[in-house]
Amino acid sequence: MRAIAIVSRYRLAAMLSVLLAPACVAHPPASAPAKEYAAMSTSANAASAHLDAEQLIGRILKLIDSVHAVADLAPDNIERQTGLPVTFHSADRSEYGAAGRVAPDWAYSLSSVAYKQGQAPTRLDFDFIDTRKVRDGAADTAPICAMDFDAYGRALAGIGFKPVPLAENKRDPAFGYQGVEPWRFVRGEVQVTVQTYGDRDPGAGKACVSGLHISVLG
């Protein structure tokens, strides 16, 4: 299960390198026709060229509000709700995502996660990515922290999600590790996992959000 998620992230990282490299000429992968790949790359750059983190978060929250079943995690709904063009990473089109830059040192990725090969994804991972070449300390989180953890909580509550005490969390197969537990919000069978930058505890002060994982558990 974890292997599929890792492969998906690897392919999305490759897409990030194409989208974010300055003056880079993209070469299509063997699994995609050159004309289709060029069109997707061009439209992806155009869609994210003037998008800051706050605008992007608004689009992701709109996507979250639209999710009620696995079918709502599909590429067409992602594009409809966010306006971000989706790129496919597998021949069967079960692995897909979007990526771009929101600040000089920050990029974002939105990627599908499936736990069985060939199965429709049951989770979308949205992450802010520190793109500094030299990471000699904590990143400046101001560009991604227009909304802090509390603001995300209020926004999720406004669309019907309720925070879940950690002891009552349904276990997501992706989080079978020891460490800081993420915060979770649930509406019906939809769960949003909120990860803070540096695993900061929101109870200890302002906490910036580095990622959202949107799962359909039913």
C-alpha atoms as an extended CHARMM CRD file, in Angstrom:
* protein
*
       218  EXT
         1         1  MET       CA              0.0000000000        0.0000000000        0.0000000000  PROA      1               0.0000000000
         2         2  ARG       CA              2.7150000000        2.4470000000        0.9580000000  PROA      2               0.0000000000
         3         3  ALA       CA              4.6990000000        1.4960000000       -2.1650000000  PROA      3               0.0000000000
         4         4  ILE       CA              1.9970000000        2.8260000000       -4.4760000000  PROA      4               0.0000000000
         5         5  ALA       CA              1.9330000000        6.1320000000       -2.6140000000  PROA      5               0.0000000000
         6         6  ILE       CA              5.7190000000        6.4040000000       -2.9010000000  PROA      6               0.0000000000
         7         7  VAL       CA              5.6540000000        5.7610000000       -6.6550000000  PROA      7               0.0000000000
         8         8  SER       CA              2.9600000000        8.3910000000       -7.1070000000  PROA      8               0.0000000000
         9         9  ARG       CA              4.9970000000       10.9620000000       -5.1510000000  PROA      9               0.0000000000
        10        10  TYR       CA              8.1300000000       10.0850000000       -7.1660000000  PROA      10              0.0000000000
        11        11  ARG       CA              6.3400000000       10.7440000000      -10.4220000000  PROA      11              0.0000000000
        12        12  LEU       CA              4.8630000000       13.9780000000       -9.0750000000  PROA      12              0.0000000000
        13        13  ALA       CA              8.3510000000       15.0840000000       -8.0420000000  PROA      13              0.0000000000
        14        14  ALA       CA              9.4440000000       14.5330000000      -11.6270000000  PROA      14              0.0000000000
        15        15  MET       CA              6.5580000000       16.6760000000      -12.8110000000  PROA      15              0.0000000000
        16        16  LEU       CA              7.5460000000       19.3990000000      -10.3440000000  PROA      16              0.0000000000
        17        17  SER       CA             11.0500000000       19.4580000000      -11.7700000000  PROA      17              0.0000000000
        18        18  VAL       CA              9.5730000000       20.0760000000      -15.2280000000  PROA      18              0.0000000000
        19        19  LEU       CA              7.0500000000       22.6890000000      -14.1410000000  PROA      19              0.0000000000
        20        20  LEU       CA              9.3860000000       24.6650000000      -11.8870000000  PROA      20              0.0000000000
        21        21  ALA       CA             12.6650000000       24.6040000000      -13.8140000000  PROA      21              0.0000000000
        22        22  PRO       CA             13.3000000000       27.9940000000      -15.4390000000  PROA      22              0.0000000000
        23        23  ALA       CA             13.4030000000       28.0240000000      -19.2290000000  PROA      23              0.0000000000
        24        24  CYS       CA             13.2250000000       24.2490000000      -19.2440000000  PROA      24              0.0000000000
        25        25  VAL       CA             12.2780000000       22.3080000000      -22.3460000000  PROA      25              0.0000000000
        26        26  ALA       CA             10.0810000000       19.3710000000      -21.3940000000  PROA      26              0.0000000000
        27        27  HSD       CA             10.5160000000       15.9540000000      -22.9600000000  PROA      27              0.0000000000
        28        28  PRO       CA              7.4230000000       13.7120000000      -22.9650000000  PROA      28              0.0000000000
        29        29  PRO       CA              7.5620000000       10.3960000000      -21.1120000000  PROA      29              0.0000000000
        30        30  ALA       CA              7.2030000000        7.2580000000      -23.1910000000  PROA      30              0.0000000000
        31        31  SER       CA              3.6820000000        6.6550000000      -21.8400000000  PROA      31              0.0000000000
        32        32  ALA       CA              2.2810000000        9.9740000000      -23.1280000000  PROA      32              0.0000000000
        33        33  PRO       CA              2.0240000000       11.3100000000      -26.7070000000  PROA      33              0.0000000000
        34        34  ALA       CA              4.3030000000       14.3150000000      -27.2440000000  PROA      34              0.0000000000
        35        35  LYS       CA              1.4980000000       16.6530000000      -28.3240000000  PROA      35              0.0000000000
        36        36  GLU       CA             -0.6980000000       15.7680000000      -25.3080000000  PROA      36              0.0000000000
        37        37  TYR       CA              2.2000000000       16.1140000000      -22.8600000000  PROA      37              0.0000000000
        38        38  ALA       CA              3.2330000000       19.5000000000      -24.2810000000  PROA      38              0.0000000000
        39        39  ALA       CA             -0.3260000000       20.7860000000      -24.0240000000  PROA      39              0.0000000000
        40        40  MET       CA             -0.6570000000       19.6500000000      -20.4020000000  PROA      40              0.0000000000
        41        41  SER       CA              2.6920000000       21.1910000000      -19.4060000000  PROA      41              0.0000000000
        42        42  THR       CA              1.8980000000       24.5100000000      -21.0810000000  PROA      42              0.0000000000
        43        43  SER       CA             -1.5700000000       24.7860000000      -19.5320000000  PROA      43              0.0000000000
        44        44  ALA       CA             -0.2660000000       23.7610000000      -16.0880000000  PROA      44              0.0000000000
        45        45  ASN       CA              2.3510000000       26.5050000000      -16.1420000000  PROA      45              0.0000000000
        46        46  ALA       CA             -0.2380000000       29.0460000000      -17.2700000000  PROA      46              0.0000000000
        47        47  ALA       CA             -2.7300000000       28.0450000000      -14.5630000000  PROA      47              0.0000000000
        48        48  SER       CA             -0.2170000000       28.3590000000      -11.7410000000  PROA      48              0.0000000000
        49        49  ALA       CA              1.8620000000       31.2830000000      -13.0240000000  PROA      49              0.0000000000
        50        50  HSD       CA              0.0320000000       33.9540000000      -10.9900000000  PROA      50              0.0000000000
        51        51  LEU       CA             -1.3760000000       31.8440000000       -8.1720000000  PROA      51              0.0000000000
        52        52  ASP       CA             -0.3260000000       32.6250000000       -4.6100000000  PROA      52              0.0000000000
        53        53  ALA       CA             -0.8340000000       30.3110000000       -1.6430000000  PROA      53              0.0000000000
        54        54  GLU       CA             -3.9570000000       32.0680000000       -0.3660000000  PROA      54              0.0000000000
        55        55  GLN       CA             -5.6800000000       31.7990000000       -3.7580000000  PROA      55              0.0000000000
        56        56  LEU       CA             -4.6280000000       28.1790000000       -4.0480000000  PROA      56              0.0000000000
        57        57  ILE       CA             -5.9330000000       27.3080000000       -0.5780000000  PROA      57              0.0000000000
        58        58  GLY       CA             -9.3080000000       28.7840000000       -1.5170000000  PROA      58              0.0000000000
        59        59  ARG       CA             -9.4650000000       26.4580000000       -4.5080000000  PROA      59              0.0000000000
        60        60  ILE       CA             -8.4400000000       23.4230000000       -2.4550000000  PROA      60              0.0000000000
        61        61  LEU       CA            -11.1140000000       24.1840000000        0.1370000000  PROA      61              0.0000000000
        62        62  LYS       CA            -13.6760000000       24.4000000000       -2.6770000000  PROA      62              0.0000000000
        63        63  LEU       CA            -12.4890000000       20.9790000000       -3.8520000000  PROA      63              0.0000000000
        64        64  ILE       CA            -12.7750000000       19.5580000000       -0.3280000000  PROA      64              0.0000000000
        65        65  ASP       CA            -16.3330000000       20.8790000000       -0.0070000000  PROA      65              0.0000000000
        66        66  SER       CA            -17.2670000000       19.0430000000       -3.2110000000  PROA      66              0.0000000000
        67        67  VAL       CA            -15.9870000000       15.6450000000       -2.0110000000  PROA      67              0.0000000000
        68        68  HSD       CA            -18.6410000000       13.2140000000       -0.7630000000  PROA      68              0.0000000000
        69        69  ALA       CA            -17.5550000000        9.9560000000       -2.4280000000  PROA      69              0.0000000000
        70        70  VAL       CA            -14.5590000000        8.3870000000       -4.1840000000  PROA      70              0.0000000000
        71        71  ALA       CA            -15.8580000000        9.6030000000       -7.5550000000  PROA      71              0.0000000000
        72        72  ASP       CA            -15.3440000000       13.1860000000       -6.3950000000  PROA      72              0.0000000000
        73        73  LEU       CA            -11.5760000000       12.5950000000       -6.2020000000  PROA      73              0.0000000000
        74        74  ALA       CA            -11.4760000000       12.0710000000       -9.9670000000  PROA      74              0.0000000000
        75        75  PRO       CA             -9.4210000000       14.3390000000      -12.2650000000  PROA      75              0.0000000000
        76        76  ASP       CA            -12.4310000000       15.9980000000      -13.8790000000  PROA      76              0.0000000000
        77        77  ASN       CA            -13.7600000000       17.1530000000      -10.5090000000  PROA      77              0.0000000000
        78        78  ILE       CA            -10.3170000000       18.4130000000       -9.4630000000  PROA      78              0.0000000000
        79        79  GLU       CA            -10.1310000000       20.5190000000      -12.6170000000  PROA      79              0.0000000000
        80        80  ARG       CA            -13.7280000000       21.7010000000      -12.2640000000  PROA      80              0.0000000000
        81        81  GLN       CA            -13.3330000000       22.8000000000       -8.6330000000  PROA      81              0.0000000000
        82        82  THR       CA             -9.7680000000       24.1790000000       -8.6920000000  PROA      82              0.0000000000
        83        83  GLY       CA             -9.1590000000       25.2470000000      -12.2730000000  PROA      83              0.0000000000
        84        84  LEU       CA             -5.8210000000       23.3910000000      -12.1260000000  PROA      84              0.0000000000
        85        85  PRO       CA             -5.0610000000       21.1290000000      -15.0910000000  PROA      85              0.0000000000
        86        86  VAL       CA             -4.3790000000       17.5500000000      -14.0580000000  PROA      86              0.0000000000
        87        87  THR       CA             -1.4590000000       15.5420000000      -15.4370000000  PROA      87              0.0000000000
        88        88  PHE       CA             -1.6190000000       11.7390000000      -15.6110000000  PROA      88              0.0000000000
        89        89  HSD       CA              1.3360000000        9.6230000000      -14.4430000000  PROA      89              0.0000000000
        90        90  SER       CA              0.2270000000        6.1060000000      -15.4080000000  PROA      90              0.0000000000
        91        91  ALA       CA             -1.0340000000        4.4080000000      -18.5400000000  PROA      91              0.0000000000
        92        92  ASP       CA             -4.3070000000        3.4400000000      -16.8500000000  PROA      92              0.0000000000
        93        93  ARG       CA             -4.8000000000        7.0720000000      -15.7070000000  PROA      93              0.0000000000
        94        94  SER       CA             -5.2170000000        5.9970000000      -12.0710000000  PROA      94              0.0000000000
        95        95  GLU       CA             -2.2510000000        8.1120000000      -10.9360000000  PROA      95              0.0000000000
        96        96  TYR       CA             -2.5540000000       11.8430000000      -11.4810000000  PROA      96              0.0000000000
        97        97  GLY       CA             -1.8910000000       15.2180000000       -9.9590000000  PROA      97              0.0000000000
        98        98  ALA       CA             -1.0980000000       18.8950000000      -10.3580000000  PROA      98              0.0000000000
        99        99  ALA       CA              1.8790000000       20.9710000000       -9.2960000000  PROA      99              0.0000000000
       100       100  GLY       CA              3.2480000000       24.4890000000       -9.4840000000  PROA      100             0.0000000000
       101       101  ARG       CA              5.0070000000       27.3130000000       -7.6560000000  PROA      101             0.0000000000
       102       102  VAL       CA              3.3840000000       29.7320000000       -5.2010000000  PROA      102             0.0000000000
       103       103  ALA       CA              6.4950000000       31.6450000000       -4.0610000000  PROA      103             0.0000000000
       104       104  PRO       CA             10.2310000000       31.6990000000       -4.8760000000  PROA      104             0.0000000000
       105       105  ASP       CA             10.9870000000       29.0430000000       -2.2340000000  PROA      105             0.0000000000
       106       106  TRP       CA              7.6690000000       27.1980000000       -2.1840000000  PROA      106             0.0000000000
       107       107  ALA       CA              5.8330000000       24.8920000000       -4.5610000000  PROA      107             0.0000000000
       108       108  TYR       CA              2.6770000000       22.8320000000       -4.1770000000  PROA      108             0.0000000000
       109       109  SER       CA              1.6480000000       19.3630000000       -5.2390000000  PROA      109             0.0000000000
       110       110  LEU       CA             -1.7430000000       17.6970000000       -5.4130000000  PROA      110             0.0000000000
       111       111  SER       CA             -1.4760000000       13.9550000000       -5.9850000000  PROA      111             0.0000000000
       112       112  SER       CA             -3.7530000000       10.9380000000       -6.0170000000  PROA      112             0.0000000000
       113       113  VAL       CA             -3.1090000000        7.9620000000       -3.7320000000  PROA      113             0.0000000000
       114       114  ALA       CA             -4.4520000000        4.4350000000       -4.2880000000  PROA      114             0.0000000000
       115       115  TYR       CA             -3.7600000000        1.4810000000       -2.0070000000  PROA      115             0.0000000000
       116       116  LYS       CA             -4.1300000000       -1.2020000000       -4.6780000000  PROA      116             0.0000000000
       117       117  GLN       CA             -2.6640000000       -1.2340000000       -8.1720000000  PROA      117             0.0000000000
       118       118  GLY       CA             -5.2380000000       -0.2150000000      -10.7530000000  PROA      118             0.0000000000
       119       119  GLN       CA             -7.7950000000        0.7860000000       -8.1180000000  PROA      119             0.0000000000
       120       120  ALA       CA             -9.4370000000        4.1920000000       -8.1640000000  PROA      120             0.0000000000
       121       121  PRO       CA             -7.6480000000        6.5420000000       -5.7240000000  PROA      121             0.0000000000
       122       122  THR       CA             -9.3300000000        7.0080000000       -2.3610000000  PROA      122             0.0000000000
       123       123  ARG       CA             -7.1240000000        9.8880000000       -1.2270000000  PROA      123             0.0000000000
       124       124  LEU       CA             -5.7100000000       13.1600000000       -2.5100000000  PROA      124             0.0000000000
       125       125  ASP       CA             -2.5970000000       14.6350000000       -0.9240000000  PROA      125             0.0000000000
       126       126  PHE       CA             -2.0630000000       18.3850000000       -1.0750000000  PROA      126             0.0000000000
       127       127  ASP       CA              1.3480000000       19.5630000000        0.1240000000  PROA      127             0.0000000000
       128       128  PHE       CA              3.4230000000       22.7110000000        0.2160000000  PROA      128             0.0000000000
       129       129  ILE       CA              7.0200000000       21.8660000000       -0.6910000000  PROA      129             0.0000000000
       130       130  ASP       CA             10.1560000000       23.7200000000        0.4120000000  PROA      130             0.0000000000
       131       131  THR       CA             12.1330000000       24.0640000000       -2.8330000000  PROA      131             0.0000000000
       132       132  ARG       CA             15.2730000000       25.7200000000       -1.4440000000  PROA      132             0.0000000000
       133       133  LYS       CA             18.4430000000       24.1590000000       -2.8060000000  PROA      133             0.0000000000
       134       134  VAL       CA             20.1940000000       24.7360000000        0.5240000000  PROA      134             0.0000000000
       135       135  ARG       CA             18.0900000000       24.0500000000        3.6100000000  PROA      135             0.0000000000
       136       136  ASP       CA             20.2410000000       25.5130000000        6.3560000000  PROA      136             0.0000000000
       137       137  GLY       CA             17.4330000000       26.0710000000        8.8260000000  PROA      137             0.0000000000
       138       138  ALA       CA             13.6700000000       26.4620000000        8.9790000000  PROA      138             0.0000000000
       139       139  ALA       CA             12.0520000000       27.9230000000        5.8830000000  PROA      139             0.0000000000
       140       140  ASP       CA             10.2580000000       31.2600000000        5.8830000000  PROA      140             0.0000000000
       141       141  THR       CA              6.6660000000       30.0470000000        6.1090000000  PROA      141             0.0000000000
       142       142  ALA       CA              5.0560000000       33.4590000000        5.5910000000  PROA      142             0.0000000000
       143       143  PRO       CA              4.2240000000       32.7400000000        1.9130000000  PROA      143             0.0000000000
       144       144  ILE       CA              2.2030000000       29.6270000000        2.8380000000  PROA      144             0.0000000000
       145       145  CYS       CA              0.8010000000       30.8550000000        6.1450000000  PROA      145             0.0000000000
       146       146  ALA       CA             -1.8100000000       33.3830000000        5.0590000000  PROA      146             0.0000000000
       147       147  MET       CA             -4.1190000000       30.8730000000        6.7720000000  PROA      147             0.0000000000
       148       148  ASP       CA             -2.7910000000       29.1980000000        9.9060000000  PROA      148             0.0000000000
       149       149  PHE       CA             -4.0800000000       25.9830000000       11.4830000000  PROA      149             0.0000000000
       150       150  ASP       CA             -6.9090000000       27.7570000000       13.3320000000  PROA      150             0.0000000000
       151       151  ALA       CA             -8.0800000000       29.4440000000       10.1250000000  PROA      151             0.0000000000
       152       152  TYR       CA             -8.1270000000       26.0850000000        8.3280000000  PROA      152             0.0000000000
       153       153  GLY       CA            -10.1520000000       24.6620000000       11.2090000000  PROA      153             0.0000000000
       154       154  ARG       CA            -12.7130000000       27.4520000000       10.9300000000  PROA      154             0.0000000000
       155       155  ALA       CA            -12.9220000000       27.0450000000        7.1490000000  PROA      155             0.0000000000
       156       156  LEU       CA            -13.4610000000       23.2910000000        7.4440000000  PROA      156             0.0000000000
       157       157  ALA       CA            -16.0850000000       23.8040000000       10.1500000000  PROA      157             0.0000000000
       158       158  GLY       CA            -17.8500000000       26.2240000000        7.8140000000  PROA      158             0.0000000000
       159       159  ILE       CA            -18.3640000000       23.4380000000        5.2590000000  PROA      159             0.0000000000
       160       160  GLY       CA            -19.5620000000       20.8740000000        7.7770000000  PROA      160             0.0000000000
       161       161  PHE       CA            -16.4030000000       19.1820000000        9.0540000000  PROA      161             0.0000000000
       162       162  LYS       CA            -15.9380000000       18.4180000000       12.7250000000  PROA      162             0.0000000000
       163       163  PRO       CA            -12.6040000000       17.9530000000       14.5070000000  PROA      163             0.0000000000
       164       164  VAL       CA            -11.9930000000       14.4050000000       15.7320000000  PROA      164             0.0000000000
       165       165  PRO       CA            -10.1900000000       13.7610000000       19.0470000000  PROA      165             0.0000000000
       166       166  LEU       CA             -7.0160000000       11.7860000000       18.3670000000  PROA      166             0.0000000000
       167       167  ALA       CA             -8.2300000000        8.7970000000       20.4020000000  PROA      167             0.0000000000
       168       168  GLU       CA            -11.2070000000        8.4430000000       18.0550000000  PROA      168             0.0000000000
       169       169  ASN       CA             -9.3400000000        8.7770000000       14.7580000000  PROA      169             0.0000000000
       170       170  LYS       CA            -10.0210000000        6.1690000000       12.1060000000  PROA      170             0.0000000000
       171       171  ARG       CA             -6.6220000000        4.8730000000       11.0570000000  PROA      171             0.0000000000
       172       172  ASP       CA             -5.5890000000        5.8900000000        7.5650000000  PROA      172             0.0000000000
       173       173  PRO       CA             -3.2980000000        3.1960000000        6.0730000000  PROA      173             0.0000000000
       174       174  ALA       CA             -0.7810000000        5.8790000000        5.1430000000  PROA      174             0.0000000000
       175       175  PHE       CA             -0.1370000000        6.8520000000        8.7510000000  PROA      175             0.0000000000
       176       176  GLY       CA              1.0900000000        3.6190000000       10.2580000000  PROA      176             0.0000000000
       177       177  TYR       CA              4.2110000000        5.2030000000       11.6890000000  PROA      177             0.0000000000
       178       178  GLN       CA              5.2360000000        6.3080000000       15.1630000000  PROA      178             0.0000000000
       179       179  GLY       CA              5.4540000000       10.0510000000       15.6850000000  PROA      179             0.0000000000
       180       180  VAL       CA              3.3350000000       13.1610000000       15.8660000000  PROA      180             0.0000000000
       181       181  GLU       CA             -0.2880000000       12.4340000000       15.0250000000  PROA      181             0.0000000000
       182       182  PRO       CA             -1.8680000000       14.7460000000       12.4480000000  PROA      182             0.0000000000
       183       183  TRP       CA             -5.1030000000       16.5940000000       13.2100000000  PROA      183             0.0000000000
       184       184  ARG       CA             -8.2300000000       15.3130000000       11.5290000000  PROA      184             0.0000000000
       185       185  PHE       CA            -11.6170000000       16.6780000000       10.5410000000  PROA      185             0.0000000000
       186       186  VAL       CA            -14.5290000000       14.4910000000        9.4230000000  PROA      186             0.0000000000
       187       187  ARG       CA            -17.7590000000       14.9870000000        7.4770000000  PROA      187             0.0000000000
       188       188  GLY       CA            -19.5950000000       11.7450000000        6.8330000000  PROA      188             0.0000000000
       189       189  GLU       CA            -17.1380000000        9.3440000000        5.1840000000  PROA      189             0.0000000000
       190       190  VAL       CA            -14.7560000000       12.1330000000        4.1840000000  PROA      190             0.0000000000
       191       191  GLN       CA            -11.7430000000       12.8440000000        6.3620000000  PROA      191             0.0000000000
       192       192  VAL       CA             -9.2760000000       15.7170000000        6.0450000000  PROA      192             0.0000000000
       193       193  THR       CA             -5.9310000000       15.2420000000        7.7420000000  PROA      193             0.0000000000
       194       194  VAL       CA             -4.0800000000       18.4710000000        8.4960000000  PROA      194             0.0000000000
       195       195  GLN       CA             -0.2920000000       18.4020000000        8.8370000000  PROA      195             0.0000000000
       196       196  THR       CA              1.4880000000       21.3810000000       10.3860000000  PROA      196             0.0000000000
       197       197  TYR       CA              4.8960000000       22.6330000000        9.2970000000  PROA      197             0.0000000000
       198       198  GLY       CA              7.5560000000       21.1390000000       11.5280000000  PROA      198             0.0000000000
       199       199  ASP       CA              4.8210000000       19.1470000000       13.3430000000  PROA      199             0.0000000000
       200       200  ARG       CA              4.1210000000       22.2390000000       15.4130000000  PROA      200             0.0000000000
       201       201  ASP       CA              1.3840000000       21.8780000000       18.0270000000  PROA      201             0.0000000000
       202       202  PRO       CA             -1.3420000000       24.4900000000       17.3180000000  PROA      202             0.0000000000
       203       203  GLY       CA             -1.9000000000       24.6740000000       21.0690000000  PROA      203             0.0000000000
       204       204  ALA       CA              1.5950000000       26.0880000000       21.4820000000  PROA      204             0.0000000000
       205       205  GLY       CA              1.0070000000       29.0990000000       19.2230000000  PROA      205             0.0000000000
       206       206  LYS       CA              0.5170000000       29.9370000000       15.5650000000  PROA      206             0.0000000000
       207       207  ALA       CA              1.0200000000       26.8350000000       13.4230000000  PROA      207             0.0000000000
       208       208  CYS       CA              1.3890000000       26.9450000000        9.6440000000  PROA      208             0.0000000000
       209       209  VAL       CA             -0.1400000000       24.1530000000        7.6050000000  PROA      209             0.0000000000
       210       210  SER       CA              2.1430000000       22.2130000000        5.2740000000  PROA      210             0.0000000000
       211       211  GLY       CA             -0.3040000000       19.6430000000        3.9540000000  PROA      211             0.0000000000
       212       212  LEU       CA             -3.8680000000       18.3640000000        3.6800000000  PROA      212             0.0000000000
       213       213  HSD       CA             -4.7800000000       14.7400000000        2.9680000000  PROA      213             0.0000000000
       214       214  ILE       CA             -8.3400000000       14.2430000000        1.7360000000  PROA      214             0.0000000000
       215       215  SER       CA             -9.6010000000       10.6710000000        2.2200000000  PROA      215             0.0000000000
       216       216  VAL       CA            -12.8620000000        8.8840000000        1.4810000000  PROA      216             0.0000000000
       217       217  LEU       CA            -13.0710000000        6.1460000000        4.1070000000  PROA      217             0.0000000000
       218       218  GLY       CA            -16.2980000000        4.4280000000        3.1730000000  PROA      218             0.0000000000
